[in-house]
Amino acid sequence: MPADQTFTVLDVGGTTLRVGSFDPVTGVLSRVRRVPVEGMRGAPDAPVGVLQRRVVEQIVREMEAHTGGAAPRALGVAFAGPVTAGGLVLAAPTIWGRRADPLPLADLLTRRIGAPALVVNDLTAAAWRYAAHEPGDFCLITVSSGIGNKVFRGGEVLLGTDGHGGELGHWVCDLSPDAPLCDCGGRGHLGAIASGRGVLAATRRAAATDGAAFRASALGALCAGRVEGVDNRAVAKAVRAGDPFTTEVVRGTVTALAQAIGAVFASIGVARYLLMGGFALGVGEPYRRLLVAELRRLGCFGLDAEQIDAMVSLGVADDDHGLIGVGRCLAGHAPLPARAFS
């Protein structure tokens, strides 16, 4: 297939924008480039409207750099926030913060680039990647800077027409007045407790509270005994090494995630859960084992220990989920009217 027959695909996350080419015939992703997102992480004091415009301009600029200035055959954008069927971004707390007006991103991009643009939630896109290989229904869960999920059932991603569904990270699981603060402004949300950011905050609190145990731990050795030196990479490495101090902190955060999974299973009966996201995959199999242990302790009605162990698997250890997934979405929906997708 000639190069101009590939789709240009982007994945816009809270910290990184990825752009690449997706071949709808072979399913191959190529020419991937990663750059920081020009959202609130780089300009925390900028007005929301300014950040929205900067992100739109960055998407167009990166697309043009990728295509050499030519209009793509079609553009697919996997976006970190709830998105309606018409490509309206309802919110993006990790990109431009709280209380922003909805942004008609698909329409804006279609007019700007002169080609069809598809915009979907990043986890919706990722679910389509896994749907190509999973034989039945499943729930995809990402544990990274935040937590999100999507249920793929009966050949489609379960979503309301207004983009609702799959925001498990905003389930309130801690009602205490001093519960951790979520990026969206709410307190006690699952994402504030069990995401990579939540785990990092919990680990730093534990290290500051019990300095002796921290300094005696493998994590303390990795960070030269400095609480401010603790980061997610060190946390993941310590857990993989079996460090008791760090493992116990992570176990405490995993409890809330296990409760959420138990609720999803009990309510709709999906018995297959795939874990992705930088933090979960960074820790790897030890993270899966901690989650399974909590699921066994809490119980999943009607399942025995062996069945619970089989419920949870790790996803592919790369960061191409959104790019491949939105490419598959494009391939499955050509021709490409911008309002036709969810």
PELIN-V239131 format. One record per pair of residues at least 6 apart in sequence whose ideal C-beta (glycine too) atoms are under 7 Angstrom apart, sorted by the first residue. I is the first residue (numbers start at 1). J is the second residue. Records with the same first field share a line. If there is no record, write none. Layout:
# PELIN-V239131
I = J ; J
This chain:
# PELIN-V239131
1 = 23 ; 25
4 = 73
5 = 73
6 = 21 ; 22 ; 23 ; 73
7 = 22 ; 24 ; 72 ; 73 ; 74 ; 76 ; 327 ; 330
8 = 21 ; 63 ; 66 ; 67 ; 72 ; 75
9 = 20 ; 22 ; 76 ; 323 ; 326 ; 327
10 = 17 ; 18 ; 19 ; 59 ; 62 ; 63 ; 77
11 = 18 ; 78 ; 122 ; 322 ; 323
12 = 37 ; 55 ; 59 ; 77 ; 79 ; 80 ; 95
13 = 37 ; 80 ; 122
14 = 37 ; 41 ; 80 ; 94 ; 95 ; 145
15 = 36 ; 37 ; 41 ; 145
16 = 34 ; 36 ; 37
17 = 35 ; 37 ; 58 ; 62
18 = 32 ; 34 ; 319 ; 323
19 = 33 ; 62 ; 63 ; 66
20 = 29 ; 30 ; 31 ; 32 ; 323
21 = 30 ; 31
22 = 29 ; 323 ; 324 ; 327
24 = 327 ; 330 ; 331
29 = 320 ; 323 ; 324 ; 327
32 = 320 ; 323
35 = 62
36 = 42
37 = 55 ; 95
38 = 54 ; 55 ; 58
39 = 51 ; 55 ; 95 ; 96
40 = 51 ; 95 ; 96 ; 97
43 = 51
48 = 96 ; 97 ; 99 ; 100
51 = 96
52 = 96 ; 100 ; 103
55 = 95 ; 96
56 = 108
59 = 77 ; 109
60 = 112 ; 113
63 = 72 ; 75 ; 113
71 = 113 ; 114 ; 115
72 = 113 ; 115
73 = 115
74 = 115 ; 116 ; 118 ; 330 ; 336
75 = 109 ; 113 ; 115 ; 117
76 = 118 ; 326 ; 327 ; 329 ; 330
77 = 105 ; 109 ; 117 ; 118 ; 119 ; 326
78 = 120 ; 122 ; 125 ; 322 ; 323 ; 325 ; 326
79 = 89 ; 105 ; 119 ; 121 ; 122
80 = 92 ; 94 ; 95 ; 122
81 = 89 ; 90 ; 91 ; 92 ; 95 ; 121
82 = 90 ; 91 ; 121 ; 163 ; 164 ; 167
83 = 89 ; 90 ; 119 ; 120 ; 121 ; 163
84 = 90 ; 161 ; 162 ; 163
85 = 161 ; 341 ; 342
86 = 106 ; 339
87 = 104 ; 105 ; 106 ; 107 ; 119 ; 338
88 = 102 ; 104
89 = 102 ; 103 ; 105 ; 119
90 = 102 ; 163
91 = 100
92 = 100
93 = 183 ; 184
94 = 145 ; 146 ; 183
98 = 184 ; 185
105 = 119
106 = 117 ; 118 ; 119 ; 338
107 = 338
109 = 117
110 = 116 ; 117 ; 338
116 = 336 ; 337 ; 338
117 = 338
118 = 326 ; 329 ; 330 ; 336 ; 338 ; 341
120 = 326 ; 329 ; 341
121 = 163 ; 166
122 = 322
123 = 140 ; 142 ; 148 ; 149 ; 150 ; 166
124 = 150 ; 157 ; 159
125 = 322 ; 325 ; 326 ; 329
126 = 140 ; 276 ; 321 ; 322 ; 325
127 = 140 ; 150 ; 152 ; 157 ; 325
128 = 325 ; 328 ; 329
129 = 321 ; 324 ; 325 ; 328
130 = 138 ; 140 ; 274
131 = 152
132 = 328
136 = 272
137 = 152 ; 153 ; 270 ; 272
138 = 152 ; 270 ; 272 ; 274
139 = 149 ; 151 ; 264 ; 270 ; 272 ; 273
140 = 149 ; 150 ; 152 ; 274 ; 276
141 = 149 ; 273 ; 274 ; 275
142 = 148 ; 276 ; 277
143 = 194 ; 195 ; 196 ; 275 ; 277 ; 279 ; 280
144 = 195 ; 196 ; 277 ; 278 ; 279
145 = 195 ; 196 ; 197
146 = 169 ; 183 ; 191 ; 195
147 = 168 ; 169 ; 190 ; 191 ; 194 ; 195
148 = 166 ; 167 ; 168 ; 169
149 = 166 ; 168
150 = 157 ; 166
151 = 158 ; 270
153 = 270
158 = 165
159 = 165 ; 166 ; 342
168 = 190 ; 260
169 = 189 ; 190 ; 191 ; 195
170 = 182 ; 184 ; 186 ; 189 ; 191
171 = 189 ; 190 ; 260
172 = 186 ; 188 ; 189
173 = 188 ; 190 ; 193 ; 256 ; 259
174 = 188 ; 193
175 = 188
176 = 188
179 = 187 ; 188
180 = 187 ; 188 ; 192 ; 193 ; 198 ; 201
181 = 187 ; 192
182 = 189 ; 191 ; 192
190 = 256 ; 257 ; 260
191 = 198
192 = 198
193 = 253 ; 256
194 = 253 ; 254 ; 256 ; 257
195 = 279
196 = 232 ; 278 ; 279
198 = 253
199 = 235 ; 250 ; 253 ; 279
200 = 230 ; 231 ; 232 ; 235
202 = 249 ; 252 ; 253
203 = 230 ; 235 ; 246 ; 249
204 = 227 ; 230
206 = 249
207 = 214 ; 227 ; 230
208 = 227
213 = 245
214 = 220 ; 245
215 = 225
217 = 238 ; 243 ; 245 ; 246
218 = 238 ; 241 ; 243
219 = 230 ; 234 ; 235 ; 238 ; 243 ; 245 ; 246
222 = 234 ; 237 ; 238
223 = 229 ; 230 ; 234
232 = 279 ; 282
235 = 246
236 = 282 ; 283
238 = 246
239 = 246 ; 247 ; 250 ; 283 ; 286
240 = 283 ; 284 ; 286
250 = 290
251 = 290
254 = 290 ; 291 ; 294
255 = 294
257 = 291
258 = 291 ; 294 ; 295 ; 298
259 = 298
261 = 273 ; 295
262 = 295 ; 298 ; 300
264 = 270
265 = 271 ; 300
266 = 301
271 = 311
272 = 311
273 = 311 ; 312
274 = 313 ; 315
275 = 288 ; 312 ; 314 ; 315
276 = 315 ; 321
280 = 287
281 = 314 ; 315 ; 317
284 = 314
285 = 314
288 = 312 ; 314
291 = 312
292 = 308 ; 309 ; 312
295 = 308 ; 311
296 = 305 ; 308
300 = 308
329 = 341
330 = 336
333 = 340 ; 341
